[in-house]
Amino acid sequence: MHHALYGCRRPGLGWLILLLGISQSLPMARADTDRASPGPSVSAAERKAFMRAEPDMPFEQRMTFVLGRAIFEKLWVSSPSSTTASDGLGPLYNARACSRCHINNGRGLPPDEQGSANRNGILVRLGIPGKGHQTPLGVTPEPTYGTQLQTFAVPGLKAEGSIRLEYTYRLVELAGGESVELRQPIYTITDPGYGPLHPQTRLSPRLAPAMIGLGLLELIPAADILAREDPDDADDDGISGRANRVFHPDHDRPQLGRFGWKAGQPDLRLQNAGALNTDIGISNPDYPAPAGDCTVAQLDCRQAPNGNTEAQGGHEASAEMMAVLLFYTQHLAVPPQRRAEHPEVQAGAQLFTELGCSRCHTPTQQTGQAPDRPALSNRTIHPYTDLLLHDMGAALADHRPEFAANGREWRTPPLWGLGLHRTVSGERALLHDGRARTLAEAILWHGGEAADSREYFRQLPSQQRDQLIAFLESL
């Protein structure tokens, strides 16, 4: 296995290197990637800050990282095509490449203020009430459109529809007479290409998250995550985090969910494979459907040409391609904290704890041992997440269950890299659907288990609010 993947002696990968014209150069992160360090303010030169490899990656694994990056950035084309390494797009899809949604490996962007959905950094998950937790996808699909709305189609087919976004606005008063404007998104589906949606369809807009540190999150021992569960709030602190339990094709029992906005995927392999199949329509060993998310009601889609070939192991993306993509997404480094020694940042870190934010956004975790991933093993990391589900209140609810997660619950998102989102993606769009334009807005949308922390923030004097924001910007 070592020679096949990392030495690139396997014919399929060697041919892929020639096809893509890849060089072995790659940006490396600083050696103190997961340790706080002071530094100057972030500049525009940091736009590629989320594209760096783990600095301790063994030299013989660097080509695997470069190959994975090429697959992540690959523009897929429809079938039939002159190449069997890049065809199989769709037939219905949301983007032609992973990198089209994860901008510079950062977060995606929602439609702009004028409602234009040309930016495809957001997608809309679909579902209807039912026994979704008993299905492999954890949700009951919409009968005609499946589990996700595909906004593009290959020539000759119709897209499933368009995303229309409008906002309503309200002011929230802060201590000292200041106020913050919050915008409430209203998503609707227009121009449905295959008839009306089920009347009970639940829409769940999801923004593409940042790609950094995913391999580190994957190596946090499950026992450590489960030890922080408190579903009945036994300690009476108002926080009742619980793990999602999700389907895994390799096991006969539910597994701990870690990835996705509702922790609906158990590991990064399935997260990658599911996104490639559902978002781009590329079949692979874990998600073998060549038509992606096309349903039985979309016969033209299911009968369209596909890119399954013997050269790719009977799929559109071979096991070898998926392996190097997995390695790449596992080894994207986390930039170090900035200005950590600044008094304002240190004061903000103290407030972060005092306001109760750290009860869900757990600052420190420890990774376990993985012999094939030495750069990620036995690390003390600072992701600011417990990877558990929390009730975030009615204002943030999508009313769409996913396995054990209900319609008000979301997985605690990691905060590392938070201060670089605007620099990397071009603008700031926070929370699961990008509604928050500032860190203050994001905090003020918190409800449910986080309502007390939100109110503490709202009542803080202006100077202390600025200190907390400075700390978050430093991450």
NORQUIDA-V234695 format. One record per pair of residues at least 24 apart in sequence whose C-alpha atoms are under 7 Angstrom apart, sorted by the first residue. I is the first residue (numbers start at 1). J is the second residue. D is the distance in Angstrom with one decimal. If there is no record, write none. Layout:
i->I j->J d->D
i->I j->J d->D
//
This chain:
i->5 j->64 d->6.7
i->6 j->60 d->6.2
i->6 j->61 d->5.3
i->6 j->63 d->6.7
i->6 j->64 d->5.5
i->7 j->60 d->6.9
i->24 j->63 d->5.7
i->24 j->66 d->6.5
i->26 j->66 d->6.8
i->27 j->52 d->4.9
i->27 j->53 d->6.2
i->28 j->52 d->4.9
i->28 j->53 d->4.8
i->28 j->54 d->6.3
i->28 j->55 d->5.4
i->29 j->53 d->5.7
i->29 j->54 d->5.8
i->29 j->55 d->5.1
i->29 j->333 d->6.2
i->30 j->55 d->6.1
i->31 j->55 d->5.5
i->32 j->336 d->6.6
i->33 j->333 d->6.8
i->33 j->334 d->5.9
i->33 j->335 d->5.5
i->33 j->336 d->4.8
i->34 j->334 d->6.5
i->34 j->336 d->5.6
i->34 j->381 d->5.7
i->34 j->382 d->6.6
i->35 j->336 d->5.9
i->35 j->337 d->6.9
i->36 j->336 d->5.7
i->36 j->337 d->4.6
i->36 j->338 d->6.8
i->36 j->340 d->5.9
i->37 j->336 d->6.5
i->37 j->337 d->5.7
i->37 j->338 d->5.7
i->37 j->339 d->6.5
i->37 j->340 d->5.6
i->38 j->338 d->4.9
i->38 j->339 d->3.9
i->38 j->340 d->5.0
i->38 j->341 d->5.8
i->39 j->338 d->5.2
i->39 j->339 d->5.1
i->40 j->339 d->6.9
i->44 j->423 d->6.2
i->46 j->423 d->6.8
i->47 j->423 d->5.4
i->47 j->424 d->4.4
i->48 j->104 d->6.2
i->48 j->424 d->6.4
i->49 j->335 d->6.7
i->49 j->424 d->6.9
i->50 j->104 d->6.7
i->50 j->105 d->5.7
i->50 j->106 d->6.5
i->50 j->212 d->6.1
i->50 j->332 d->7.0
i->50 j->333 d->6.9
i->50 j->334 d->7.0
i->51 j->104 d->6.6
i->51 j->105 d->6.2
i->51 j->332 d->6.4
i->52 j->332 d->5.8
i->52 j->333 d->5.7
i->53 j->331 d->5.8
i->53 j->332 d->4.9
i->53 j->333 d->5.3
i->54 j->331 d->5.5
i->54 j->332 d->6.0
i->54 j->333 d->4.7
i->54 j->375 d->6.8
i->56 j->375 d->5.2
i->57 j->375 d->5.2
i->64 j->324 d->5.7
i->64 j->327 d->7.0
i->65 j->324 d->6.8
i->65 j->327 d->6.3
i->65 j->328 d->4.8
i->67 j->324 d->6.3
i->68 j->324 d->4.6
i->68 j->325 d->4.1
i->68 j->327 d->6.7
i->68 j->328 d->4.9
i->69 j->325 d->6.9
i->69 j->328 d->6.1
i->71 j->325 d->6.3
i->72 j->97 d->6.7
i->72 j->98 d->5.3
i->72 j->99 d->6.1
i->72 j->325 d->6.6
i->73 j->97 d->5.7
i->73 j->98 d->6.1
i->73 j->99 d->5.2
i->78 j->154 d->6.4
i->79 j->305 d->5.7
i->79 j->306 d->5.4
i->79 j->307 d->5.6
i->80 j->305 d->6.5
i->80 j->306 d->7.0
i->80 j->307 d->6.8
i->84 j->307 d->6.6
i->84 j->309 d->6.9
i->87 j->307 d->5.4
i->88 j->282 d->5.9
i->88 j->306 d->5.1
i->88 j->307 d->4.1
i->88 j->316 d->5.9
i->89 j->280 d->6.1
i->89 j->281 d->5.5
i->89 j->282 d->6.1
i->90 j->153 d->6.6
i->90 j->154 d->6.6
i->90 j->280 d->5.7
i->90 j->281 d->4.0
i->90 j->282 d->6.7
i->90 j->291 d->6.3
i->90 j->292 d->6.6
i->91 j->153 d->5.7
i->91 j->154 d->5.3
i->91 j->281 d->6.5
i->91 j->291 d->6.1
i->91 j->301 d->6.0
i->91 j->304 d->7.0
i->92 j->150 d->5.7
i->92 j->152 d->5.8
i->92 j->153 d->4.4
i->92 j->154 d->6.6
i->92 j->159 d->6.3
i->92 j->281 d->6.6
i->93 j->150 d->4.9
i->93 j->151 d->6.4
i->93 j->152 d->5.3
i->93 j->153 d->6.1
i->93 j->279 d->5.4
i->93 j->280 d->4.8
i->93 j->281 d->5.8
i->94 j->120 d->6.9
i->94 j->150 d->5.1
i->94 j->151 d->5.5
i->94 j->152 d->5.8
i->94 j->279 d->5.1
i->94 j->280 d->6.0
i->95 j->120 d->6.8
i->95 j->279 d->6.4
i->95 j->280 d->5.6
i->96 j->280 d->5.9
i->101 j->208 d->6.0
i->102 j->208 d->5.8
i->102 j->209 d->6.8
i->102 j->210 d->6.6
i->103 j->425 d->5.4
i->104 j->424 d->6.2
i->104 j->425 d->6.6
i->105 j->210 d->5.8
i->105 j->211 d->5.3
i->106 j->209 d->6.5
i->106 j->210 d->4.0
i->106 j->211 d->6.1
i->106 j->421 d->6.6
i->106 j->424 d->6.0
i->106 j->425 d->5.8
i->107 j->208 d->5.3
i->107 j->209 d->4.6
i->107 j->210 d->4.6
i->107 j->421 d->6.9
i->107 j->425 d->6.2
i->108 j->207 d->5.7
i->108 j->208 d->4.7
i->108 j->209 d->6.6
i->108 j->425 d->6.9
i->109 j->207 d->6.8
i->109 j->429 d->6.3
i->109 j->434 d->6.8
i->110 j->207 d->7.0
i->110 j->434 d->6.0
i->111 j->165 d->6.8
i->115 j->164 d->6.2
i->115 j->165 d->5.2
i->115 j->166 d->6.4
i->117 j->163 d->6.3
i->121 j->207 d->6.0
i->121 j->208 d->5.6
i->122 j->205 d->6.7
i->122 j->206 d->5.6
i->122 j->207 d->4.4
i->122 j->208 d->6.0
i->123 j->205 d->5.7
i->123 j->206 d->5.4
i->123 j->207 d->6.6
i->124 j->148 d->5.8
i->124 j->149 d->5.7
i->124 j->203 d->6.2
i->124 j->204 d->5.3
i->124 j->205 d->4.3
i->124 j->206 d->6.1
i->125 j->149 d->6.4
i->125 j->203 d->5.9
i->125 j->204 d->4.9
i->125 j->205 d->6.2
i->126 j->201 d->6.5
i->126 j->202 d->5.7
i->126 j->203 d->5.2
i->126 j->204 d->6.4
i->127 j->201 d->5.6
i->127 j->202 d->5.2
i->127 j->400 d->6.6
i->128 j->200 d->5.8
i->128 j->201 d->4.8
i->128 j->202 d->5.8
i->132 j->403 d->6.6
i->133 j->402 d->6.5
i->133 j->403 d->4.1
i->133 j->404 d->6.5
i->136 j->247 d->5.7
i->138 j->402 d->5.0
i->138 j->403 d->4.3
i->139 j->401 d->6.6
i->139 j->402 d->5.4
i->139 j->403 d->6.6
i->142 j->198 d->6.5
i->142 j->201 d->6.6
i->144 j->295 d->6.2
i->144 j->297 d->5.4
i->145 j->295 d->6.5
i->146 j->293 d->6.1
i->146 j->294 d->6.8
i->146 j->295 d->6.0
i->158 j->193 d->5.9
i->159 j->193 d->6.0
i->160 j->192 d->5.5
i->160 j->193 d->4.7
i->160 j->194 d->6.5
i->161 j->189 d->6.3
i->161 j->190 d->5.8
i->161 j->191 d->5.1
i->161 j->192 d->4.3
i->161 j->193 d->5.6
i->162 j->189 d->5.7
i->162 j->190 d->5.2
i->162 j->191 d->6.2
i->163 j->187 d->6.8
i->163 j->188 d->6.1
i->163 j->189 d->5.1
i->163 j->190 d->6.4
i->164 j->188 d->5.2
i->164 j->189 d->6.1
i->164 j->190 d->6.6
i->174 j->458 d->5.1
i->174 j->459 d->6.2
i->175 j->458 d->6.3
i->175 j->459 d->4.9
i->175 j->460 d->6.3
i->175 j->461 d->6.1
i->176 j->461 d->6.8
i->180 j->441 d->6.9
i->182 j->441 d->6.2
i->183 j->435 d->6.4
i->184 j->435 d->6.9
i->185 j->435 d->6.5
i->202 j->399 d->6.6
i->202 j->400 d->5.9
i->203 j->398 d->6.9
i->204 j->398 d->5.5
i->204 j->400 d->6.8
i->205 j->433 d->5.6
i->206 j->432 d->5.5
i->206 j->433 d->5.2
i->207 j->432 d->5.6
i->207 j->433 d->5.2
i->207 j->434 d->6.4
i->211 j->329 d->6.8
i->212 j->332 d->5.1
i->212 j->333 d->5.7
i->212 j->334 d->5.5
i->213 j->332 d->6.0
i->213 j->333 d->5.8
i->213 j->334 d->5.5
i->214 j->329 d->6.7
i->214 j->330 d->5.5
i->215 j->329 d->6.9
i->215 j->330 d->3.7
i->215 j->331 d->6.0
i->216 j->367 d->6.5
i->216 j->376 d->5.9
i->218 j->267 d->6.5
i->218 j->268 d->7.0
i->219 j->367 d->5.0
i->219 j->368 d->5.5
i->220 j->365 d->7.0
i->220 j->366 d->6.0
i->220 j->367 d->4.4
i->220 j->368 d->5.9
i->221 j->367 d->6.6
i->221 j->368 d->6.0
i->225 j->386 d->6.5
i->225 j->387 d->6.9
i->238 j->449 d->6.0
i->239 j->449 d->5.5
i->240 j->390 d->6.7
i->241 j->388 d->5.5
i->241 j->389 d->5.4
i->241 j->390 d->5.1
i->242 j->388 d->5.3
i->242 j->389 d->5.2
i->242 j->390 d->7.0
i->243 j->388 d->4.9
i->243 j->389 d->5.9
i->244 j->389 d->6.8
i->244 j->403 d->7.0
i->244 j->404 d->5.3
i->244 j->405 d->6.1
i->245 j->403 d->6.6
i->245 j->404 d->6.0
i->246 j->403 d->5.9
i->258 j->387 d->6.1
i->261 j->410 d->6.0
i->261 j->411 d->5.7
i->261 j->432 d->6.9
i->262 j->389 d->7.0
i->262 j->402 d->6.9
i->262 j->405 d->6.5
i->262 j->410 d->4.9
i->262 j->411 d->5.0
i->263 j->411 d->5.8
i->264 j->402 d->6.5
i->264 j->403 d->6.9
i->269 j->326 d->6.0
i->282 j->316 d->5.8
i->282 j->317 d->6.6
i->283 j->315 d->5.5
i->283 j->316 d->5.1
i->283 j->317 d->6.1
i->284 j->315 d->5.3
i->284 j->316 d->6.1
i->284 j->317 d->5.0
i->284 j->318 d->6.1
i->285 j->315 d->6.9
i->285 j->319 d->6.3
i->288 j->315 d->6.7
i->334 j->417 d->6.8
i->335 j->417 d->6.5
i->337 j->474 d->5.6
i->337 j->475 d->4.8
i->338 j->474 d->4.9
i->338 j->475 d->6.6
i->339 j->474 d->6.2
i->340 j->474 d->6.8
i->344 j->467 d->5.3
i->344 j->470 d->6.7
i->345 j->467 d->6.1
i->345 j->470 d->5.5
i->345 j->471 d->4.4
i->346 j->471 d->7.0
i->347 j->467 d->6.1
i->348 j->467 d->4.4
i->348 j->468 d->3.9
i->348 j->470 d->6.5
i->348 j->471 d->4.9
i->349 j->468 d->6.7
i->349 j->471 d->5.7
i->351 j->468 d->6.3
i->352 j->468 d->6.5
i->355 j->453 d->5.2
i->355 j->456 d->6.3
i->356 j->453 d->5.9
i->357 j->453 d->6.6
i->360 j->385 d->6.2
i->360 j->386 d->5.8
i->360 j->412 d->6.6
i->361 j->385 d->4.1
i->361 j->386 d->6.0
i->361 j->412 d->6.6
i->362 j->386 d->5.3
i->383 j->414 d->5.2
i->383 j->415 d->6.0
i->383 j->416 d->5.3
i->384 j->414 d->5.2
i->384 j->415 d->5.3
i->384 j->416 d->6.7
i->385 j->412 d->5.6
i->385 j->413 d->6.0
i->385 j->414 d->4.9
i->386 j->412 d->6.4
i->387 j->411 d->5.8
i->387 j->412 d->5.5
i->388 j->412 d->6.0
i->390 j->449 d->6.8
i->391 j->448 d->5.4
i->391 j->449 d->5.8
i->392 j->446 d->6.1
i->392 j->447 d->4.9
i->392 j->448 d->4.4
i->392 j->449 d->6.0
i->392 j->450 d->6.6
i->393 j->447 d->4.4
i->393 j->448 d->3.9
i->415 j->475 d->6.9
i->416 j->475 d->5.2
i->417 j->475 d->5.3
i->418 j->472 d->6.7
i->418 j->473 d->6.3
i->418 j->475 d->5.6
i->419 j->472 d->6.4
i->419 j->473 d->3.9
i->419 j->474 d->5.7
i->419 j->475 d->5.6
i->439 j->469 d->6.8
//
